[in-house]
Amino acid sequence: MNGYPALTTKNCPTGYVIFGDWSEFIIGLWGAIGLAVDPYGSNFSKGSVSVRALADVDFAVRHPESFAEIHPA
């Protein structure tokens, strides 16, 4: 995209573009990642164990003017 790297994701609607200085995007993790194991879940008879990972995460933008968005009308 005009010499800048471009990535895609299915987490944004089709046609939606976010352009910015991603070094200004901050991700904070609060504490450790918690794991919960359920050996008696619905797949127990197949030999599977369900594992759930939970994390407390926060997002912030240091300078909002570092980002621009384009979305279909």
PDB file of N, H, CA, C and O in Angstrom:
ATOM      1  N   MET A   1       0.853  -1.169   0.000  1.00  0.00           N
ATOM      2  CA  MET A   1       0.000   0.000   0.000  1.00  0.00           C
ATOM      3  C   MET A   1       0.900   1.234   0.000  1.00  0.00           C
ATOM      4  O   MET A   1       1.278   1.731   1.061  1.00  0.00           O
ATOM      5  N   ASN A   2       1.231   1.709  -1.153  1.00  0.00           N
ATOM      6  H   ASN A   2       0.924   1.304  -2.014  1.00  0.00           H
ATOM      7  CA  ASN A   2       2.136   2.855  -1.317  1.00  0.00           C
ATOM      8  C   ASN A   2       3.464   2.647  -0.600  1.00  0.00           C
ATOM      9  O   ASN A   2       4.006   3.587  -0.018  1.00  0.00           O
ATOM     10  N   GLY A   3       3.995   1.419  -0.635  1.00  0.00           N
ATOM     11  H   GLY A   3       3.554   0.656  -1.108  1.00  0.00           H
ATOM     12  CA  GLY A   3       5.276   1.129  -0.018  1.00  0.00           C
ATOM     13  C   GLY A   3       5.199   0.715   1.442  1.00  0.00           C
ATOM     14  O   GLY A   3       6.215   0.332   2.023  1.00  0.00           O
ATOM     15  N   TYR A   4       4.016   0.782   2.053  1.00  0.00           N
ATOM     16  H   TYR A   4       3.190   1.093   1.581  1.00  0.00           H
ATOM     17  CA  TYR A   4       3.843   0.357   3.437  1.00  0.00           C
ATOM     18  C   TYR A   4       3.336  -1.081   3.470  1.00  0.00           C
ATOM     19  O   TYR A   4       2.581  -1.490   2.588  1.00  0.00           O
ATOM     20  N   PRO A   5       3.744  -1.853   4.478  1.00  0.00           N
ATOM     21  CA  PRO A   5       3.226  -3.216   4.579  1.00  0.00           C
ATOM     22  C   PRO A   5       1.719  -3.192   4.831  1.00  0.00           C
ATOM     23  O   PRO A   5       1.221  -2.313   5.535  1.00  0.00           O
ATOM     24  N   ALA A   6       1.003  -4.142   4.265  1.00  0.00           N
ATOM     25  H   ALA A   6       1.408  -4.856   3.693  1.00  0.00           H
ATOM     26  CA  ALA A   6      -0.443  -4.240   4.449  1.00  0.00           C
ATOM     27  C   ALA A   6      -0.787  -5.652   4.911  1.00  0.00           C
ATOM     28  O   ALA A   6      -0.261  -6.634   4.387  1.00  0.00           O
ATOM     29  N   LEU A   7      -1.668  -5.740   5.891  1.00  0.00           N
ATOM     30  H   LEU A   7      -2.095  -4.942   6.316  1.00  0.00           H
ATOM     31  CA  LEU A   7      -2.120  -7.014   6.428  1.00  0.00           C
ATOM     32  C   LEU A   7      -3.640  -7.045   6.400  1.00  0.00           C
ATOM     33  O   LEU A   7      -4.289  -6.000   6.380  1.00  0.00           O
ATOM     34  N   THR A   8      -4.201  -8.239   6.398  1.00  0.00           N
ATOM     35  H   THR A   8      -3.674  -9.088   6.414  1.00  0.00           H
ATOM     36  CA  THR A   8      -5.652  -8.364   6.421  1.00  0.00           C
ATOM     37  C   THR A   8      -6.078  -9.198   7.617  1.00  0.00           C
ATOM     38  O   THR A   8      -5.293  -9.969   8.170  1.00  0.00           O
ATOM     39  N   THR A   9      -7.334  -9.029   8.005  1.00  0.00           N
ATOM     40  H   THR A   9      -7.972  -8.403   7.556  1.00  0.00           H
ATOM     41  CA  THR A   9      -7.917  -9.814   9.082  1.00  0.00           C
ATOM     42  C   THR A   9      -9.412  -9.961   8.832  1.00  0.00           C
ATOM     43  O   THR A   9     -10.031  -9.110   8.192  1.00  0.00           O
ATOM     44  N   LYS A  10      -9.974 -11.023   9.331  1.00  0.00           N
ATOM     45  H   LYS A  10      -9.471 -11.714   9.851  1.00  0.00           H
ATOM     46  CA  LYS A  10     -11.416 -11.211   9.238  1.00  0.00           C
ATOM     47  C   LYS A  10     -12.127 -10.589  10.447  1.00  0.00           C
ATOM     48  O   LYS A  10     -13.343 -10.723  10.583  1.00  0.00           O
ATOM     49  N   ASN A  11     -11.378  -9.913  11.320  1.00  0.00           N
ATOM     50  H   ASN A  11     -10.390  -9.805  11.209  1.00  0.00           H
ATOM     51  CA  ASN A  11     -11.950  -9.272  12.497  1.00  0.00           C
ATOM     52  C   ASN A  11     -12.493  -7.884  12.207  1.00  0.00           C
ATOM     53  O   ASN A  11     -13.096  -7.268  13.085  1.00  0.00           O
ATOM     54  N   CYS A  12     -12.295  -7.377  11.000  1.00  0.00           N
ATOM     55  H   CYS A  12     -11.804  -7.877  10.287  1.00  0.00           H
ATOM     56  CA  CYS A  12     -12.852  -6.089  10.585  1.00  0.00           C
ATOM     57  C   CYS A  12     -13.835  -6.333   9.445  1.00  0.00           C
ATOM     58  O   CYS A  12     -13.666  -7.274   8.670  1.00  0.00           O
ATOM     59  N   PRO A  13     -14.847  -5.502   9.339  1.00  0.00           N
ATOM     60  CA  PRO A  13     -15.780  -5.653   8.213  1.00  0.00           C
ATOM     61  C   PRO A  13     -15.075  -5.469   6.870  1.00  0.00           C
ATOM     62  O   PRO A  13     -14.039  -4.810   6.790  1.00  0.00           O
ATOM     63  N   THR A  14     -15.638  -6.049   5.831  1.00  0.00           N
ATOM     64  H   THR A  14     -16.480  -6.584   5.895  1.00  0.00           H
ATOM     65  CA  THR A  14     -15.075  -5.949   4.485  1.00  0.00           C
ATOM     66  C   THR A  14     -14.987  -4.486   4.065  1.00  0.00           C
ATOM     67  O   THR A  14     -15.938  -3.727   4.255  1.00  0.00           O
ATOM     68  N   GLY A  15     -13.867  -4.092   3.503  1.00  0.00           N
ATOM     69  H   GLY A  15     -13.095  -4.709   3.349  1.00  0.00           H
ATOM     70  CA  GLY A  15     -13.684  -2.735   3.018  1.00  0.00           C
ATOM     71  C   GLY A  15     -13.183  -1.758   4.064  1.00  0.00           C
ATOM     72  O   GLY A  15     -12.885  -0.611   3.732  1.00  0.00           O
ATOM     73  N   TYR A  16     -13.082  -2.169   5.292  1.00  0.00           N
ATOM     74  H   TYR A  16     -13.324  -3.101   5.561  1.00  0.00           H
ATOM     75  CA  TYR A  16     -12.637  -1.300   6.381  1.00  0.00           C
ATOM     76  C   TYR A  16     -11.117  -1.321   6.439  1.00  0.00           C
ATOM     77  O   TYR A  16     -10.519  -2.397   6.440  1.00  0.00           O
ATOM     78  N   VAL A  17     -10.481  -0.154   6.488  1.00  0.00           N
ATOM     79  H   VAL A  17     -10.968   0.720   6.487  1.00  0.00           H
ATOM     80  CA  VAL A  17      -9.020  -0.046   6.488  1.00  0.00           C
ATOM     81  C   VAL A  17      -8.587   0.824   7.660  1.00  0.00           C
ATOM     82  O   VAL A  17      -9.160   1.889   7.894  1.00  0.00           O
ATOM     83  N   ILE A  18      -7.580   0.372   8.395  1.00  0.00           N
ATOM     84  H   ILE A  18      -7.115  -0.492   8.205  1.00  0.00           H
ATOM     85  CA  ILE A  18      -6.972   1.179   9.450  1.00  0.00           C
ATOM     86  C   ILE A  18      -5.512   1.376   9.073  1.00  0.00           C
ATOM     87  O   ILE A  18      -4.770   0.411   8.891  1.00  0.00           O
ATOM     88  N   PHE A  19      -5.109   2.633   8.959  1.00  0.00           N
ATOM     89  H   PHE A  19      -5.712   3.417   9.107  1.00  0.00           H
ATOM     90  CA  PHE A  19      -3.737   2.984   8.599  1.00  0.00           C
ATOM     91  C   PHE A  19      -3.134   3.736   9.770  1.00  0.00           C
ATOM     92  O   PHE A  19      -3.761   4.642  10.317  1.00  0.00           O
ATOM     93  N   GLY A  20      -1.919   3.366  10.158  1.00  0.00           N
ATOM     94  H   GLY A  20      -1.410   2.629   9.713  1.00  0.00           H
ATOM     95  CA  GLY A  20      -1.327   4.099  11.260  1.00  0.00           C
ATOM     96  C   GLY A  20       0.058   3.638  11.625  1.00  0.00           C
ATOM     97  O   GLY A  20       0.609   2.704  11.041  1.00  0.00           O
ATOM     98  N   ASP A  21       0.605   4.319  12.606  1.00  0.00           N
ATOM     99  H   ASP A  21       0.158   5.077  13.080  1.00  0.00           H
ATOM    100  CA  ASP A  21       1.905   3.990  13.180  1.00  0.00           C
ATOM    101  C   ASP A  21       1.647   3.037  14.340  1.00  0.00           C
ATOM    102  O   ASP A  21       1.330   3.471  15.447  1.00  0.00           O
ATOM    103  N   TRP A  22       1.784   1.733  14.086  1.00  0.00           N
ATOM    104  H   TRP A  22       2.041   1.380  13.186  1.00  0.00           H
ATOM    105  CA  TRP A  22       1.406   0.720  15.059  1.00  0.00           C
ATOM    106  C   TRP A  22       2.334   0.682  16.262  1.00  0.00           C
ATOM    107  O   TRP A  22       2.036  -0.006  17.238  1.00  0.00           O
ATOM    108  N   SER A  23       3.452   1.402  16.219  1.00  0.00           N
ATOM    109  H   SER A  23       3.694   1.960  15.426  1.00  0.00           H
ATOM    110  CA  SER A  23       4.285   1.506  17.422  1.00  0.00           C
ATOM    111  C   SER A  23       3.607   2.388  18.471  1.00  0.00           C
ATOM    112  O   SER A  23       4.030   2.402  19.627  1.00  0.00           O
ATOM    113  N   GLU A  24       2.567   3.119  18.086  1.00  0.00           N
ATOM    114  H   GLU A  24       2.223   3.108  17.147  1.00  0.00           H
ATOM    115  CA  GLU A  24       1.800   3.964  19.004  1.00  0.00           C
ATOM    116  C   GLU A  24       0.619   3.215  19.625  1.00  0.00           C
ATOM    117  O   GLU A  24      -0.118   3.790  20.427  1.00  0.00           O
ATOM    118  N   PHE A  25       0.428   1.947  19.269  1.00  0.00           N
ATOM    119  H   PHE A  25       1.026   1.480  18.618  1.00  0.00           H
ATOM    120  CA  PHE A  25      -0.651   1.110  19.802  1.00  0.00           C
ATOM    121  C   PHE A  25      -0.083   0.289  20.957  1.00  0.00           C
ATOM    122  O   PHE A  25       0.901  -0.430  20.784  1.00  0.00           O
ATOM    123  N   ILE A  26      -0.694   0.395  22.123  1.00  0.00           N
ATOM    124  H   ILE A  26      -1.494   0.979  22.263  1.00  0.00           H
ATOM    125  CA  ILE A  26      -0.159  -0.227  23.328  1.00  0.00           C
ATOM    126  C   ILE A  26      -1.083  -1.361  23.768  1.00  0.00           C
ATOM    127  O   ILE A  26      -2.301  -1.192  23.837  1.00  0.00           O
ATOM    128  N   ILE A  27      -0.494  -2.512  24.063  1.00  0.00           N
ATOM    129  H   ILE A  27       0.495  -2.650  24.008  1.00  0.00           H
ATOM    130  CA  ILE A  27      -1.230  -3.662  24.588  1.00  0.00           C
ATOM    131  C   ILE A  27      -0.670  -3.964  25.971  1.00  0.00           C
ATOM    132  O   ILE A  27       0.529  -4.189  26.133  1.00  0.00           O
ATOM    133  N   GLY A  28      -1.559  -3.964  26.971  1.00  0.00           N
ATOM    134  H   GLY A  28      -2.533  -3.781  26.839  1.00  0.00           H
ATOM    135  CA  GLY A  28      -1.137  -4.250  28.337  1.00  0.00           C
ATOM    136  C   GLY A  28      -1.727  -5.559  28.838  1.00  0.00           C
ATOM    137  O   GLY A  28      -2.929  -5.789  28.713  1.00  0.00           O
ATOM    138  N   LEU A  29      -0.894  -6.407  29.398  1.00  0.00           N
ATOM    139  H   LEU A  29       0.083  -6.220  29.500  1.00  0.00           H
ATOM    140  CA  LEU A  29      -1.342  -7.649  30.025  1.00  0.00           C
ATOM    141  C   LEU A  29      -1.306  -7.458  31.533  1.00  0.00           C
ATOM    142  O   LEU A  29      -0.286  -7.048  32.087  1.00  0.00           O
ATOM    143  N   TRP A  30      -2.422  -7.755  32.202  1.00  0.00           N
ATOM    144  H   TRP A  30      -3.251  -8.089  31.752  1.00  0.00           H
ATOM    145  CA  TRP A  30      -2.515  -7.587  33.650  1.00  0.00           C
ATOM    146  C   TRP A  30      -2.466  -8.962  34.301  1.00  0.00           C
ATOM    147  O   TRP A  30      -3.439  -9.715  34.259  1.00  0.00           O
ATOM    148  N   GLY A  31      -1.345  -9.275  34.892  1.00  0.00           N
ATOM    149  H   GLY A  31      -0.555  -8.663  34.926  1.00  0.00           H
ATOM    150  CA  GLY A  31      -1.196 -10.555  35.572  1.00  0.00           C
ATOM    151  C   GLY A  31      -0.860 -11.670  34.607  1.00  0.00           C
ATOM    152  O   GLY A  31      -0.496 -11.440  33.454  1.00  0.00           O
ATOM    153  N   ALA A  32      -0.992 -12.879  35.108  1.00  0.00           N
ATOM    154  H   ALA A  32      -1.288 -13.066  36.044  1.00  0.00           H
ATOM    155  CA  ALA A  32      -0.642 -14.061  34.330  1.00  0.00           C
ATOM    156  C   ALA A  32      -1.851 -14.571  33.551  1.00  0.00           C
ATOM    157  O   ALA A  32      -2.989 -14.201  33.842  1.00  0.00           O
ATOM    158  N   ILE A  33      -1.601 -15.409  32.577  1.00  0.00           N
ATOM    159  H   ILE A  33      -0.678 -15.710  32.341  1.00  0.00           H
ATOM    160  CA  ILE A  33      -2.676 -16.063  31.828  1.00  0.00           C
ATOM    161  C   ILE A  33      -3.171 -17.236  32.673  1.00  0.00           C
ATOM    162  O   ILE A  33      -2.383 -18.071  33.116  1.00  0.00           O
ATOM    163  N   GLY A  34      -4.486 -17.288  32.891  1.00  0.00           N
ATOM    164  H   GLY A  34      -5.127 -16.609  32.531  1.00  0.00           H
ATOM    165  CA  GLY A  34      -5.067 -18.367  33.681  1.00  0.00           C
ATOM    166  C   GLY A  34      -5.516 -19.514  32.792  1.00  0.00           C
ATOM    167  O   GLY A  34      -6.144 -19.295  31.756  1.00  0.00           O
ATOM    168  N   LEU A  35      -5.197 -20.723  33.192  1.00  0.00           N
ATOM    169  H   LEU A  35      -4.686 -20.901  34.033  1.00  0.00           H
ATOM    170  CA  LEU A  35      -5.597 -21.914  32.447  1.00  0.00           C
ATOM    171  C   LEU A  35      -6.601 -22.706  33.276  1.00  0.00           C
ATOM    172  O   LEU A  35      -6.399 -22.917  34.471  1.00  0.00           O
ATOM    173  N   ALA A  36      -7.684 -23.141  32.636  1.00  0.00           N
ATOM    174  H   ALA A  36      -7.848 -22.969  31.665  1.00  0.00           H
ATOM    175  CA  ALA A  36      -8.687 -23.983  33.279  1.00  0.00           C
ATOM    176  C   ALA A  36      -8.840 -25.244  32.429  1.00  0.00           C
ATOM    177  O   ALA A  36      -9.088 -25.163  31.225  1.00  0.00           O
ATOM    178  N   VAL A  37      -8.692 -26.396  33.057  1.00  0.00           N
ATOM    179  H   VAL A  37      -8.491 -26.462  34.034  1.00  0.00           H
ATOM    180  CA  VAL A  37      -8.768 -27.685  32.358  1.00  0.00           C
ATOM    181  C   VAL A  37     -10.069 -28.384  32.747  1.00  0.00           C
ATOM    182  O   VAL A  37     -10.419 -28.452  33.926  1.00  0.00           O
ATOM    183  N   ASP A  38     -10.783 -28.903  31.745  1.00  0.00           N
ATOM    184  H   ASP A  38     -10.499 -28.848  30.787  1.00  0.00           H
ATOM    185  CA  ASP A  38     -12.018 -29.650  31.973  1.00  0.00           C
ATOM    186  C   ASP A  38     -11.876 -31.034  31.349  1.00  0.00           C
ATOM    187  O   ASP A  38     -12.224 -31.217  30.183  1.00  0.00           O
ATOM    188  N   PRO A  39     -11.372 -32.014  32.101  1.00  0.00           N
ATOM    189  CA  PRO A  39     -11.171 -33.348  31.527  1.00  0.00           C
ATOM    190  C   PRO A  39     -12.476 -34.104  31.300  1.00  0.00           C
ATOM    191  O   PRO A  39     -12.470 -35.156  30.661  1.00  0.00           O
ATOM    192  N   TYR A  40     -13.603 -33.585  31.815  1.00  0.00           N
ATOM    193  H   TYR A  40     -13.607 -32.730  32.334  1.00  0.00           H
ATOM    194  CA  TYR A  40     -14.886 -34.294  31.708  1.00  0.00           C
ATOM    195  C   TYR A  40     -15.840 -33.604  30.748  1.00  0.00           C
ATOM    196  O   TYR A  40     -17.053 -33.789  30.845  1.00  0.00           O
ATOM    197  N   GLY A  41     -15.314 -32.816  29.829  1.00  0.00           N
ATOM    198  H   GLY A  41     -14.328 -32.666  29.750  1.00  0.00           H
ATOM    199  CA  GLY A  41     -16.148 -32.104  28.851  1.00  0.00           C
ATOM    200  C   GLY A  41     -16.788 -33.042  27.849  1.00  0.00           C
ATOM    201  O   GLY A  41     -16.691 -34.261  27.988  1.00  0.00           O
ATOM    202  N   SER A  42     -17.442 -32.488  26.840  1.00  0.00           N
ATOM    203  H   SER A  42     -17.521 -31.497  26.727  1.00  0.00           H
ATOM    204  CA  SER A  42     -18.201 -33.271  25.861  1.00  0.00           C
ATOM    205  C   SER A  42     -17.318 -34.177  25.002  1.00  0.00           C
ATOM    206  O   SER A  42     -17.823 -35.141  24.426  1.00  0.00           O
ATOM    207  N   ASN A  43     -16.021 -33.899  24.898  1.00  0.00           N
ATOM    208  H   ASN A  43     -15.611 -33.116  25.365  1.00  0.00           H
ATOM    209  CA  ASN A  43     -15.123 -34.718  24.074  1.00  0.00           C
ATOM    210  C   ASN A  43     -14.335 -35.725  24.891  1.00  0.00           C
ATOM    211  O   ASN A  43     -13.390 -36.323  24.376  1.00  0.00           O
ATOM    212  N   PHE A  44     -14.700 -35.930  26.161  1.00  0.00           N
ATOM    213  H   PHE A  44     -15.467 -35.445  26.580  1.00  0.00           H
ATOM    214  CA  PHE A  44     -13.965 -36.853  27.028  1.00  0.00           C
ATOM    215  C   PHE A  44     -13.939 -38.268  26.456  1.00  0.00           C
ATOM    216  O   PHE A  44     -12.918 -38.953  26.524  1.00  0.00           O
ATOM    217  N   SER A  45     -15.071 -38.703  25.890  1.00  0.00           N
ATOM    218  H   SER A  45     -15.900 -38.147  25.834  1.00  0.00           H
ATOM    219  CA  SER A  45     -15.134 -40.067  25.349  1.00  0.00           C
ATOM    220  C   SER A  45     -14.237 -40.246  24.124  1.00  0.00           C
ATOM    221  O   SER A  45     -13.901 -41.378  23.775  1.00  0.00           O
ATOM    222  N   LYS A  46     -13.846 -39.166  23.473  1.00  0.00           N
ATOM    223  H   LYS A  46     -14.119 -38.247  23.757  1.00  0.00           H
ATOM    224  CA  LYS A  46     -12.947 -39.223  22.310  1.00  0.00           C
ATOM    225  C   LYS A  46     -11.476 -39.098  22.723  1.00  0.00           C
ATOM    226  O   LYS A  46     -10.582 -39.121  21.877  1.00  0.00           O
ATOM    227  N   GLY A  47     -11.239 -38.967  24.022  1.00  0.00           N
ATOM    228  H   GLY A  47     -11.966 -38.948  24.709  1.00  0.00           H
ATOM    229  CA  GLY A  47      -9.864 -38.824  24.495  1.00  0.00           C
ATOM    230  C   GLY A  47      -9.355 -37.396  24.471  1.00  0.00           C
ATOM    231  O   GLY A  47      -8.148 -37.170  24.557  1.00  0.00           O
ATOM    232  N   SER A  48     -10.252 -36.430  24.355  1.00  0.00           N
ATOM    233  H   SER A  48     -11.233 -36.614  24.285  1.00  0.00           H
ATOM    234  CA  SER A  48      -9.851 -35.020  24.311  1.00  0.00           C
ATOM    235  C   SER A  48     -10.100 -34.358  25.658  1.00  0.00           C
ATOM    236  O   SER A  48     -10.987 -34.760  26.410  1.00  0.00           O
ATOM    237  N   VAL A  49      -9.319 -33.357  25.940  1.00  0.00           N
ATOM    238  H   VAL A  49      -8.598 -33.031  25.329  1.00  0.00           H
ATOM    239  CA  VAL A  49      -9.472 -32.553  27.149  1.00  0.00           C
ATOM    240  C   VAL A  49      -9.649 -31.106  26.715  1.00  0.00           C
ATOM    241  O   VAL A  49      -8.916 -30.614  25.857  1.00  0.00           O
ATOM    242  N   SER A  50     -10.614 -30.431  27.302  1.00  0.00           N
ATOM    243  H   SER A  50     -11.210 -30.830  27.999  1.00  0.00           H
ATOM    244  CA  SER A  50     -10.841 -29.013  26.986  1.00  0.00           C
ATOM    245  C   SER A  50      -9.968 -28.154  27.888  1.00  0.00           C
ATOM    246  O   SER A  50      -9.898 -28.378  29.096  1.00  0.00           O
ATOM    247  N   VAL A  51      -9.301 -27.167  27.290  1.00  0.00           N
ATOM    248  H   VAL A  51      -9.358 -26.985  26.308  1.00  0.00           H
ATOM    249  CA  VAL A  51      -8.477 -26.222  28.040  1.00  0.00           C
ATOM    250  C   VAL A  51      -8.922 -24.821  27.659  1.00  0.00           C
ATOM    251  O   VAL A  51      -9.062 -24.512  26.476  1.00  0.00           O
ATOM    252  N   ARG A  52      -9.144 -23.977  28.650  1.00  0.00           N
ATOM    253  H   ARG A  52      -9.030 -24.228  29.611  1.00  0.00           H
ATOM    254  CA  ARG A  52      -9.547 -22.585  28.415  1.00  0.00           C
ATOM    255  C   ARG A  52      -8.461 -21.674  28.971  1.00  0.00           C
ATOM    256  O   ARG A  52      -8.035 -21.830  30.116  1.00  0.00           O
ATOM    257  N   ALA A  53      -8.022 -20.732  28.165  1.00  0.00           N
ATOM    258  H   ALA A  53      -8.368 -20.605  27.236  1.00  0.00           H
ATOM    259  CA  ALA A  53      -7.030 -19.748  28.597  1.00  0.00           C
ATOM    260  C   ALA A  53      -7.709 -18.395  28.710  1.00  0.00           C
ATOM    261  O   ALA A  53      -8.383 -17.952  27.780  1.00  0.00           O
ATOM    262  N   LEU A  54      -7.531 -17.740  29.846  1.00  0.00           N
ATOM    263  H   LEU A  54      -6.983 -18.099  30.601  1.00  0.00           H
ATOM    264  CA  LEU A  54      -8.119 -16.422  30.087  1.00  0.00           C
ATOM    265  C   LEU A  54      -7.007 -15.434  30.420  1.00  0.00           C
ATOM    266  O   LEU A  54      -6.088 -15.740  31.179  1.00  0.00           O
ATOM    267  N   ALA A  55      -7.111 -14.248  29.839  1.00  0.00           N
ATOM    268  H   ALA A  55      -7.858 -13.999  29.222  1.00  0.00           H
ATOM    269  CA  ALA A  55      -6.120 -13.212  30.101  1.00  0.00           C
ATOM    270  C   ALA A  55      -6.819 -11.870  30.245  1.00  0.00           C
ATOM    271  O   ALA A  55      -7.781 -11.586  29.532  1.00  0.00           O
ATOM    272  N   ASP A  56      -6.340 -11.050  31.162  1.00  0.00           N
ATOM    273  H   ASP A  56      -5.559 -11.280  31.741  1.00  0.00           H
ATOM    274  CA  ASP A  56      -6.825  -9.678  31.298  1.00  0.00           C
ATOM    275  C   ASP A  56      -5.922  -8.798  30.444  1.00  0.00           C
ATOM    276  O   ASP A  56      -4.726  -8.670  30.708  1.00  0.00           O
ATOM    277  N   VAL A  57      -6.514  -8.194  29.413  1.00  0.00           N
ATOM    278  H   VAL A  57      -7.486  -8.298  29.199  1.00  0.00           H
ATOM    279  CA  VAL A  57      -5.759  -7.418  28.433  1.00  0.00           C
ATOM    280  C   VAL A  57      -6.414  -6.047  28.279  1.00  0.00           C
ATOM    281  O   VAL A  57      -7.637  -5.926  28.343  1.00  0.00           O
ATOM    282  N   ASP A  58      -5.602  -5.029  28.077  1.00  0.00           N
ATOM    283  H   ASP A  58      -4.608  -5.128  28.024  1.00  0.00           H
ATOM    284  CA  ASP A  58      -6.108  -3.683  27.830  1.00  0.00           C
ATOM    285  C   ASP A  58      -5.381  -3.113  26.619  1.00  0.00           C
ATOM    286  O   ASP A  58      -4.221  -3.445  26.373  1.00  0.00           O
ATOM    287  N   PHE A  59      -6.060  -2.258  25.866  1.00  0.00           N
ATOM    288  H   PHE A  59      -7.002  -1.988  26.065  1.00  0.00           H
ATOM    289  CA  PHE A  59      -5.500  -1.638  24.667  1.00  0.00           C
ATOM    290  C   PHE A  59      -5.599  -0.124  24.786  1.00  0.00           C
ATOM    291  O   PHE A  59      -6.560   0.398  25.352  1.00  0.00           O
ATOM    292  N   ALA A  60      -4.616   0.573  24.259  1.00  0.00           N
ATOM    293  H   ALA A  60      -3.835   0.149  23.800  1.00  0.00           H
ATOM    294  CA  ALA A  60      -4.632   2.039  24.270  1.00  0.00           C
ATOM    295  C   ALA A  60      -3.855   2.548  23.059  1.00  0.00           C
ATOM    296  O   ALA A  60      -3.013   1.847  22.497  1.00  0.00           O
ATOM    297  N   VAL A  61      -4.155   3.773  22.676  1.00  0.00           N
ATOM    298  H   VAL A  61      -4.839   4.343  23.132  1.00  0.00           H
ATOM    299  CA  VAL A  61      -3.446   4.453  21.594  1.00  0.00           C
ATOM    300  C   VAL A  61      -2.742   5.654  22.206  1.00  0.00           C
ATOM    301  O   VAL A  61      -3.379   6.516  22.811  1.00  0.00           O
ATOM    302  N   ARG A  62      -1.424   5.706  22.045  1.00  0.00           N
ATOM    303  H   ARG A  62      -0.906   5.005  21.554  1.00  0.00           H
ATOM    304  CA  ARG A  62      -0.647   6.789  22.646  1.00  0.00           C
ATOM    305  C   ARG A  62      -1.000   8.133  22.027  1.00  0.00           C
ATOM    306  O   ARG A  62      -1.215   9.107  22.749  1.00  0.00           O
ATOM    307  N   HIS A  63      -1.065   8.202  20.700  1.00  0.00           N
ATOM    308  H   HIS A  63      -0.891   7.411  20.114  1.00  0.00           H
ATOM    309  CA  HIS A  63      -1.408   9.436  19.994  1.00  0.00           C
ATOM    310  C   HIS A  63      -2.475   9.100  18.947  1.00  0.00           C
ATOM    311  O   HIS A  63      -2.139   8.553  17.897  1.00  0.00           O
ATOM    312  N   PRO A  64      -3.739   9.409  19.200  1.00  0.00           N
ATOM    313  CA  PRO A  64      -4.808   9.056  18.252  1.00  0.00           C
ATOM    314  C   PRO A  64      -4.600   9.621  16.849  1.00  0.00           C
ATOM    315  O   PRO A  64      -5.075   9.039  15.874  1.00  0.00           O
ATOM    316  N   GLU A  65      -3.901  10.739  16.735  1.00  0.00           N
ATOM    317  H   GLU A  65      -3.515  11.212  17.527  1.00  0.00           H
ATOM    318  CA  GLU A  65      -3.679  11.322  15.413  1.00  0.00           C
ATOM    319  C   GLU A  65      -2.721  10.488  14.565  1.00  0.00           C
ATOM    320  O   GLU A  65      -2.520  10.782  13.387  1.00  0.00           O
ATOM    321  N   SER A  66      -2.131   9.452  15.154  1.00  0.00           N
ATOM    322  H   SER A  66      -2.294   9.212  16.111  1.00  0.00           H
ATOM    323  CA  SER A  66      -1.253   8.548  14.409  1.00  0.00           C
ATOM    324  C   SER A  66      -2.020   7.525  13.596  1.00  0.00           C
ATOM    325  O   SER A  66      -1.416   6.718  12.889  1.00  0.00           O
ATOM    326  N   PHE A  67      -3.357   7.545  13.686  1.00  0.00           N
ATOM    327  H   PHE A  67      -3.848   8.200  14.261  1.00  0.00           H
ATOM    328  CA  PHE A  67      -4.186   6.555  12.999  1.00  0.00           C
ATOM    329  C   PHE A  67      -5.259   7.236  12.177  1.00  0.00           C
ATOM    330  O   PHE A  67      -5.754   8.310  12.520  1.00  0.00           O
ATOM    331  N   ALA A  68      -5.606   6.577  11.075  1.00  0.00           N
ATOM    332  H   ALA A  68      -5.204   5.705  10.796  1.00  0.00           H
ATOM    333  CA  ALA A  68      -6.713   7.020  10.213  1.00  0.00           C
ATOM    334  C   ALA A  68      -7.494   5.794   9.815  1.00  0.00           C
ATOM    335  O   ALA A  68      -6.937   4.702   9.714  1.00  0.00           O
ATOM    336  N   GLU A  69      -8.786   5.967   9.586  1.00  0.00           N
ATOM    337  H   GLU A  69      -9.239   6.855   9.668  1.00  0.00           H
ATOM    338  CA  GLU A  69      -9.620   4.843   9.174  1.00  0.00           C
ATOM    339  C   GLU A  69     -10.385   5.177   7.907  1.00  0.00           C
ATOM    340  O   GLU A  69     -10.790   6.315   7.674  1.00  0.00           O
ATOM    341  N   ILE A  70     -10.566   4.158   7.110  1.00  0.00           N
ATOM    342  H   ILE A  70     -10.237   3.233   7.299  1.00  0.00           H
ATOM    343  CA  ILE A  70     -11.359   4.274   5.885  1.00  0.00           C
ATOM    344  C   ILE A  70     -12.398   3.159   5.944  1.00  0.00           C
ATOM    345  O   ILE A  70     -12.057   1.996   6.160  1.00  0.00           O
ATOM    346  N   HIS A  71     -13.657   3.514   5.754  1.00  0.00           N
ATOM    347  H   HIS A  71     -13.935   4.459   5.579  1.00  0.00           H
ATOM    348  CA  HIS A  71     -14.688   2.489   5.750  1.00  0.00           C
ATOM    349  C   HIS A  71     -15.700   2.820   4.664  1.00  0.00           C
ATOM    350  O   HIS A  71     -15.928   3.985   4.338  1.00  0.00           O
ATOM    351  N   PRO A  72     -16.303   1.768   4.108  1.00  0.00           N
ATOM    352  CA  PRO A  72     -17.282   1.998   3.034  1.00  0.00           C
ATOM    353  C   PRO A  72     -18.487   2.763   3.560  1.00  0.00           C
ATOM    354  O   PRO A  72     -18.897   2.597   4.708  1.00  0.00           O
ATOM    355  N   ALA A  73     -19.039   3.597   2.705  1.00  0.00           N
ATOM    356  H   ALA A  73     -18.705   3.733   1.772  1.00  0.00           H
ATOM    357  CA  ALA A  73     -20.200   4.413   3.094  1.00  0.00           C
ATOM    358  C   ALA A  73     -21.453   3.600   3.243  1.00  0.00           C
ATOM    359  O   ALA A  73     -22.508   4.146   3.566  1.00  0.00           O
TER     360      ALA A  73
END
